[in-house]
Amino acid sequence: MPQTILVTGASSGIGQATARLLADRGFTVFGTARKPAAKKQGDITMVPLDVRSDESVRACVEEVGRVDVLVNNAGYSLTGAAEETSVDEAKAQFETNFFGLVRMVNAVLPTMRAARAGKIINISSLAGNTAIPFSGFYSASKFAVEGYSEALWYELRPFGISVSLVEPGFVNTPIGEASPGTAHPLPAYEATRKRMLSAFGKALAGGIAAEEVARTVLATVQRSSPALRYPVGSQATWLPRLRSMVPWSVYAAGVRKTFAI
């Protein structure tokens, strides 16, 4: 009997590529979107889900039934300087990217613990190890996902449940186009913000394909004992290493150059 895999945020980008690849490989795949365009997308069954809502999460997991593998991908990126970002905007970022992920994990864990089996795969980011300027709260939410997932790795091992982080670098997806900006930008940051967003857009356009991330997820699903972290792409591999090897001033200069600030 094929494993059942639930992929959140499967309407586009990494989530869609992942759901399609897993379905093509014979898994029973459920994907989620806040408002699915159709119930079926090929071999993928789409389920409505708002990860910010306890009730929506409960209804989603009830509809799917037993989940053998949870792929937490739902999220978005808020752009703007930290000072420009209101507390409410920052809370909204965390409500989706972090607490939404926590809700999903808590919803599937009772069944996984009872079965003493299961895999949780959290889609993190290079931004979970290297802060991205003008995406401070997106970065903070991914840093939070990293710490939370590492703690889970220890806690769930006795129950036969694995926890893995997939950490892509720049990925050529619509996330940049779909990223909302802060509601009240400040003139003091205008010029720097524009340069950074232009550089960020070019980095995304030249980034790896979403399918490369999907292949890493597939490999993680197929492993009997997955590791905690899987960087995807050259930036996600060498930037964190570089940070630990060179003086901070040298590393920071490289980041400023990358983002034209």
C-alpha positions as semicolon CSV with decimal commas, in nm:
position;residue;x (nm);y (nm);z (nm)
1;M;0,000;0,000;0,000
2;P;0,158;0,334;-0,101
3;Q;0,242;0,587;0,167
4;T;0,016;0,888;0,206
5;I;0,195;1,223;0,182
6;L;0,047;1,562;0,266
7;V;0,216;1,863;0,104
8;T;0,107;2,206;0,222
9;G;0,123;2,505;-0,011
10;A;0,099;2,286;-0,321
11;S;-0,068;2,529;-0,562
12;S;0,259;2,661;-0,706
13;G;0,637;2,667;-0,676
14;I;0,820;2,418;-0,457
15;G;0,502;2,267;-0,314
16;Q;0,348;2,202;-0,653
17;A;0,670;2,054;-0,796
18;T;0,707;1,832;-0,490
19;A;0,348;1,708;-0,497
20;R;0,372;1,627;-0,868
21;L;0,701;1,437;-0,835
22;L;0,578;1,233;-0,538
23;A;0,254;1,147;-0,718
24;D;0,450;1,045;-1,028
25;R;0,652;0,808;-0,810
26;G;0,339;0,627;-0,692
27;F;0,272;0,788;-0,355
28;T;-0,080;0,886;-0,253
29;V;-0,047;1,264;-0,246
30;F;-0,271;1,530;-0,095
31;G;-0,184;1,892;-0,163
32;T;-0,324;2,200;0,003
33;A;-0,409;2,553;-0,095
34;R;-0,618;2,816;0,078
35;K;-0,866;2,802;-0,212
36;P;-0,788;2,509;-0,446
37;A;-0,883;2,573;-0,807
38;A;-0,997;2,211;-0,843
39;K;-1,038;1,900;-0,628
40;K;-0,797;1,701;-0,845
41;Q;-0,477;1,816;-1,013
42;G;-0,366;1,508;-1,201
43;D;-0,304;1,240;-0,941
44;I;-0,298;1,495;-0,656
45;T;-0,603;1,545;-0,436
46;M;-0,629;1,908;-0,333
47;V;-0,764;2,001;0,011
48;P;-0,847;2,352;0,136
49;L;-0,621;2,465;0,419
50;D;-0,544;2,785;0,603
51;V;-0,253;2,703;0,831
52;R;-0,338;3,007;1,045
53;S;-0,663;2,842;1,158
54;D;-0,680;2,559;1,413
55;E;-1,017;2,452;1,271
56;S;-0,892;2,450;0,912
57;V;-0,590;2,240;1,009
58;R;-0,810;1,993;1,198
59;A;-1,053;1,962;0,905
60;C;-0,769;1,912;0,656
61;V;-0,603;1,631;0,851
62;E;-0,939;1,464;0,918
63;E;-1,015;1,463;0,545
64;V;-0,677;1,316;0,455
65;G;-0,678;1,052;0,729
66;R;-0,354;0,882;0,823
67;V;-0,051;1,086;0,712
68;D;0,272;0,891;0,670
69;V;0,477;1,191;0,555
70;L;0,405;1,560;0,619
71;V;0,581;1,812;0,395
72;N;0,542;2,160;0,544
73;N;0,588;2,406;0,261
74;A;0,314;2,670;0,304
75;G;0,452;3,017;0,362
76;Y;0,523;3,359;0,216
77;S;0,790;3,627;0,230
78;L;0,724;3,975;0,367
79;T;0,963;4,237;0,231
80;G;1,065;4,559;0,401
81;A;1,317;4,693;0,649
82;A;1,272;4,576;1,007
83;E;1,185;4,928;1,120
84;E;0,922;4,955;0,846
85;T;0,749;4,636;0,959
86;S;0,467;4,673;1,209
87;V;0,429;4,425;1,492
88;D;0,104;4,305;1,337
89;E;0,278;4,241;1,004
90;A;0,558;4,055;1,182
91;K;0,303;3,846;1,376
92;A;0,123;3,759;1,052
93;Q;0,452;3,641;0,902
94;F;0,514;3,411;1,197
95;E;0,151;3,297;1,209
96;T;0,187;3,143;0,865
97;N;0,554;3,046;0,835
98;F;0,613;2,922;1,188
99;F;0,297;2,866;1,390
100;G;0,116;2,729;1,084
101;L;0,390;2,467;1,055
102;V;0,359;2,392;1,427
103;R;-0,017;2,344;1,392
104;M;0,034;2,093;1,112
105;V;0,294;1,897;1,306
106;N;0,077;1,880;1,616
107;A;-0,219;1,763;1,406
108;V;-0,038;1,461;1,258
109;L;0,177;1,357;1,554
110;P;-0,082;1,158;1,756
111;T;-0,134;0,913;1,468
112;M;0,237;0,895;1,388
113;R;0,324;0,827;1,752
114;A;0,062;0,553;1,772
115;A;0,208;0,393;1,458
116;R;0,563;0,457;1,580
117;A;0,647;0,570;1,229
118;G;0,634;0,879;1,016
119;K;0,837;1,153;0,853
120;I;0,810;1,529;0,897
121;I;0,988;1,733;0,630
122;N;0,997;2,108;0,688
123;I;1,088;2,332;0,396
124;S;1,324;2,587;0,544
125;S;1,555;2,817;0,351
126;L;1,900;2,961;0,321
127;A;1,731;3,249;0,508
128;G;1,707;3,017;0,810
129;N;2,087;3,026;0,838
130;T;2,176;3,356;0,672
131;A;1,956;3,660;0,732
132;I;1,832;3,830;0,416
133;P;1,829;4,213;0,437
134;F;1,483;4,367;0,397
135;S;1,333;4,025;0,472
136;G;1,418;4,028;0,841
137;F;1,097;3,874;0,969
138;Y;1,088;3,614;0,693
139;S;1,443;3,522;0,796
140;A;1,344;3,523;1,164
141;S;1,053;3,287;1,091
142;K;1,285;3,047;0,912
143;F;1,543;3,068;1,193
144;A;1,256;2,971;1,425
145;V;1,166;2,675;1,203
146;E;1,529;2,560;1,221
147;G;1,543;2,566;1,601
148;Y;1,200;2,409;1,643
149;S;1,278;2,129;1,398
150;E;1,609;2,049;1,565
151;A;1,435;2,016;1,902
152;L;1,168;1,793;1,743
153;W;1,441;1,572;1,596
154;Y;1,551;1,479;1,947
155;E;1,202;1,449;2,092
156;L;1,049;1,229;1,821
157;R;1,331;0,981;1,760
158;P;1,209;0,747;2,040
159;F;0,877;0,718;1,854
160;G;1,033;0,620;1,521
161;I;0,946;0,958;1,365
162;S;1,210;1,143;1,164
163;V;1,236;1,520;1,124
164;S;1,423;1,679;0,835
165;L;1,487;2,032;0,713
166;V;1,519;2,096;0,340
167;E;1,711;2,423;0,300
168;P;1,704;2,566;-0,053
169;G;1,907;2,865;-0,162
170;F;1,756;3,094;-0,426
171;V;1,480;2,912;-0,614
172;N;1,329;3,030;-0,941
173;T;0,966;3,052;-0,825
174;P;0,704;3,331;-0,812
175;I;0,770;3,392;-0,440
176;G;0,941;3,723;-0,514
177;E;0,651;3,849;-0,725
178;A;0,399;3,732;-0,465
179;S;0,584;3,883;-0,169
180;P;0,384;4,160;-0,004
181;G;0,565;4,473;0,106
182;T;0,513;4,648;0,435
183;A;0,216;4,883;0,452
184;H;0,410;5,190;0,563
185;P;0,753;5,210;0,395
186;L;0,988;5,479;0,520
187;P;1,161;5,722;0,280
188;A;1,491;5,669;0,459
189;Y;1,510;5,312;0,322
190;E;1,370;5,378;-0,026
191;A;1,690;5,378;-0,233
192;T;1,851;5,085;-0,050
193;R;1,530;4,882;-0,060
194;K;1,495;4,928;-0,436
195;R;1,853;4,818;-0,501
196;M;1,814;4,517;-0,275
197;L;1,482;4,405;-0,427
198;S;1,629;4,435;-0,776
199;A;1,929;4,222;-0,676
200;F;1,699;3,974;-0,499
201;G;1,484;3,943;-0,811
202;K;1,790;3,867;-1,024
203;A;1,907;3,606;-0,770
204;L;1,568;3,433;-0,786
205;A;1,562;3,446;-1,166
206;G;1,901;3,276;-1,170
207;G;1,814;3,033;-0,894
208;I;1,770;2,658;-0,899
209;A;1,451;2,501;-1,030
210;A;1,176;2,404;-0,788
211;E;1,211;2,050;-0,922
212;E;1,559;2,028;-0,768
213;V;1,409;2,092;-0,426
214;A;1,136;1,837;-0,502
215;R;1,399;1,573;-0,580
216;T;1,561;1,635;-0,242
217;V;1,225;1,590;-0,072
218;L;1,171;1,264;-0,263
219;A;1,514;1,135;-0,161
220;T;1,435;1,224;0,202
221;V;1,105;1,035;0,185
222;Q;1,282;0,729;0,043
223;R;1,558;0,718;0,305
224;S;1,505;0,483;0,598
225;S;1,693;0,713;0,836
226;P;1,692;1,069;0,698
227;A;1,935;1,331;0,823
228;L;1,821;1,650;0,997
229;R;1,941;1,896;0,730
230;Y;1,958;1,889;0,351
231;P;2,089;2,208;0,185
232;V;1,981;2,242;-0,178
233;G;2,181;2,450;-0,426
234;S;2,526;2,601;-0,408
235;Q;2,434;2,909;-0,200
236;A;2,268;2,699;0,068
237;T;2,578;2,481;0,085
238;W;2,867;2,725;0,087
239;L;2,727;3,041;0,248
240;P;2,664;2,886;0,594
241;R;3,007;2,723;0,577
242;L;3,171;3,049;0,478
243;R;3,005;3,224;0,772
244;S;3,181;2,991;1,014
245;M;3,517;3,014;0,838
246;V;3,585;3,384;0,776
247;P;3,570;3,696;0,995
248;W;3,226;3,851;1,023
249;S;3,338;4,168;0,845
250;V;3,442;3,968;0,539
251;Y;3,122;3,765;0,536
252;A;2,902;4,073;0,584
253;A;3,079;4,250;0,299
254;G;2,992;3,958;0,074
255;V;2,626;3,972;0,175
256;R;2,614;4,348;0,113
257;K;2,764;4,297;-0,231
258;T;2,519;4,018;-0,313
259;F;2,222;4,238;-0,228
260;A;2,366;4,563;-0,359
261;I;2,349;4,740;-0,024
